[in-house]
């Protein structure tokens, strides 16, 4: 066999080997707590009895019930945690979001006492979003999303990520007969869902293909056969 033909044969063998090699699956962790398929629309207005109660029914705490009462008492702080296997791969990006009903940020003062993600204080950022219009109407539903930068990656990698939320202040109350909206002494709200998405290095750029053992043996056998052919 001529050298050029031998080189062609080897090249084709390498191409065939590459096609047989597996590519790692995308490294994505995507967890939703609560009712992530509620159908509620950001900034929509929803009555408790017809929309929120059935949406929360059957969900795990704190996504299963209203927190606080506009007449009796302000809500206590609440938290929820995402549990998953510890991440050994390099994290390249992450997002956190939650859907909440009836924050009433249009009422006097601030409705947010504290907010943190795994101990990282984001109270000022979320309060700014509240006061910018989210929850500006009574019975309004809003979704808030955060892009988590590299300062969160070490916290994310241990397999446990916790959100802490403390809402208080005054609220809004709608008169069922006149539809008049007035301020209430206390506040209430309902958490509908929360989502955490973590992307690792595998998901942003697949690693170089790694040949399966059977593919390597096939390639070696082909080279040995070629060698015997040349010797003959």
C-alpha positions in Angstrom: 0.0 0.0 0.0 1.4 3.4 -1.0 2.2 6.0 1.8 -0.5 8.4 0.7 -3.1 5.6 0.8 -1.9 4.7 4.3 -2.2 8.3 5.5 -5.7 8.5 4.0 -6.7 5.3 5.8 -5.4 6.5 9.2 -7.1 9.9 8.7 -10.5 8.2 8.0 -10.0 6.0 11.0 -9.4 9.0 13.3 -12.5 10.7 11.9 -14.6 7.5 12.5 -13.2 7.3 16.0 -14.2 10.9 16.8 -17.8 10.2 15.6 -18.0 7.3 18.0 -16.8 9.3 21.0 -19.4 10.5 23.5 -19.9 14.2 24.5 -20.6 15.0 28.1 -24.2 16.0 29.0 -24.8 19.7 29.7 -24.1 20.6 33.4 -27.3 22.3 34.4 -29.1 22.2 37.7 -32.6 23.5 37.5 -34.8 23.3 40.6 -38.3 24.8 41.2 -40.0 24.9 44.6 -43.7 25.7 44.9 -46.0 26.0 41.9 -43.8 26.9 39.0 -46.6 26.2 36.5 -49.3 28.3 38.2 -50.1 30.3 35.0 -50.0 33.6 37.0 -48.6 36.5 34.9 -46.1 39.0 36.3 -47.9 42.2 37.4 -51.3 40.5 37.1 -54.1 41.2 39.6 -55.5 38.0 41.3 -58.1 37.4 43.9 -57.1 35.1 46.7 -60.1 32.8 46.7 -60.2 32.2 42.9 -56.5 32.2 42.0 -54.1 32.2 44.9 -55.7 29.6 47.1 -55.9 26.9 44.4 -52.4 27.8 43.2 -50.9 27.3 46.7 -53.0 24.2 47.6 -50.9 21.1 48.1 -47.5 22.9 47.9 -44.8 22.6 50.5 -44.2 25.4 53.0 -43.7 28.3 52.6 -45.5 28.1 49.2 -48.7 26.6 50.6 -50.3 29.5 52.5 -50.6 33.3 53.0 -48.0 34.7 55.4 -49.2 37.5 57.8 -52.6 39.3 58.0 -53.5 42.8 57.0 -55.6 43.4 60.2 -54.2 41.1 62.9 -50.4 40.9 62.5 -47.5 41.5 60.3 -45.8 38.4 58.7 -42.8 36.8 60.4 -39.7 36.1 58.4 -39.6 33.0 56.3 -37.0 31.0 54.4 -36.7 28.2 51.9 -33.8 26.0 50.7 -32.7 24.3 47.5 -31.0 20.9 48.1 -28.9 19.2 45.4 -25.7 17.3 45.1 -22.5 19.2 45.8 -21.0 20.6 42.6 -17.4 19.7 41.7 -17.4 21.3 38.3 -16.7 25.0 37.7 -19.8 27.1 37.9 -20.1 29.7 35.2 -23.5 31.3 35.8 -26.6 31.1 38.1 -30.0 32.7 38.4 -32.4 32.9 41.3 -36.1 34.0 41.0 -39.3 33.9 43.0 -42.9 34.8 42.4 -44.8 36.7 45.2 -48.4 38.0 45.6 -49.7 41.0 47.4 -46.5 42.8 48.6 -48.3 46.1 48.5 -45.2 48.3 48.0 -47.4 51.3 47.1 -48.3 51.5 50.8 -46.5 54.0 53.0 -42.9 53.2 54.0 -40.8 50.1 53.1 -42.4 46.7 53.0 -39.1 44.9 53.1 -37.3 44.4 56.4 -34.6 42.0 55.2 -33.7 39.7 52.2 -30.6 37.5 51.8 -29.4 34.6 49.7 -27.2 32.2 51.5 -26.2 34.9 53.9 -25.5 37.5 51.2 -27.5 40.6 52.0 -29.6 41.8 49.0 -32.1 43.8 51.1 -31.4 47.2 49.4 -31.6 45.7 45.9 -34.9 44.0 46.4 -36.4 47.0 48.3 -35.4 49.2 45.3 -37.3 46.8 43.0 -40.3 46.7 45.3 -40.5 50.5 45.4 -39.9 50.9 41.7 -43.4 49.5 41.0 -43.6 45.8 41.9 -46.7 45.3 44.0 -47.8 48.9 43.4 -51.4 47.7 43.3 -53.4 45.6 45.8 -53.5 41.9 45.0 -50.7 42.2 42.5 -48.4 39.3 41.6 -44.8 39.9 40.8 -41.7 37.9 39.7 -38.2 39.0 40.8 -35.1 37.5 39.2 -31.4 37.9 40.2 -28.3 37.0 38.2 -25.9 35.6 40.8 -22.3 36.6 40.1 -19.1 34.8 41.0 -19.3 35.9 44.6 -22.1 33.4 45.1 -20.4 30.4 43.4 -18.7 29.1 46.5 -22.0 29.1 48.3 -23.8 27.4 45.5 -21.2 24.6 45.1 -21.9 23.0 48.5 -25.4 21.7 47.5 -27.5 23.8 49.8 -28.7 27.3 48.9 -31.1 29.2 51.2 -33.3 32.3 50.7 -34.4 34.4 53.7 -37.2 36.9 53.4 -38.7 39.3 56.0 -41.6 41.5 54.9 -43.5 43.9 57.1 -44.7 47.5 57.1 -48.2 48.6 56.1 -50.3 47.0 53.4 -53.2 47.7 51.2 -56.8 46.5 51.6 -59.6 46.5 49.1 -63.2 47.0 50.2 -65.2 44.1 48.8 -68.4 46.3 48.4 -67.0 49.6 47.2 -63.6 48.5 45.7 -62.0 51.3 47.6 -58.3 50.7 48.4 -57.0 51.9 51.7 -53.9 51.3 53.8 -53.9 48.6 56.5 -51.8 48.6 59.7 -50.2 45.3 58.8 -49.2 43.4 55.7 -49.5 40.0 54.2 -48.1 38.1 51.1 -48.1 34.8 49.4 -45.1 33.0 47.9 -46.0 31.1 44.8 -42.7 29.6 43.6 -39.0 30.0 43.6 -36.5 28.8 41.0 -32.7 28.2 41.0 -30.7 27.5 37.8 -27.0 26.7 38.0 -24.9 26.3 34.8 -21.5 24.7 35.1 -18.5 24.6 32.7 -19.9 21.5 30.9 -23.0 23.3 29.8 -21.3 26.4 28.4 -18.6 24.5 26.4 -18.6 20.7 26.0 -15.2 19.2 26.8 -13.1 17.5 24.2 -14.6 14.2 23.1 -13.2 11.2 25.1 -13.0 7.9 23.1 -14.8 4.9 24.6 -12.6 1.9 25.4 -14.3 -0.1 22.7 -13.5 2.6 20.1 -9.9 2.7 21.1 -9.5 -1.1 20.7 -11.1 -0.9 17.3 -8.7 1.8 16.2 -5.6 -0.1 17.5 -6.8 -3.3 15.8 -7.1 -1.4 12.5 -3.5 -0.1 12.8 -2.2 -3.6 13.6 -4.0 -5.0 10.6 -2.4 -2.3 8.4 1.0 -3.1 9.8 0.6 -6.8 8.9 -0.6 -5.8 5.4 2.5 -3.7 4.8 4.8 -6.5 6.1 3.2 -9.0 3.8 
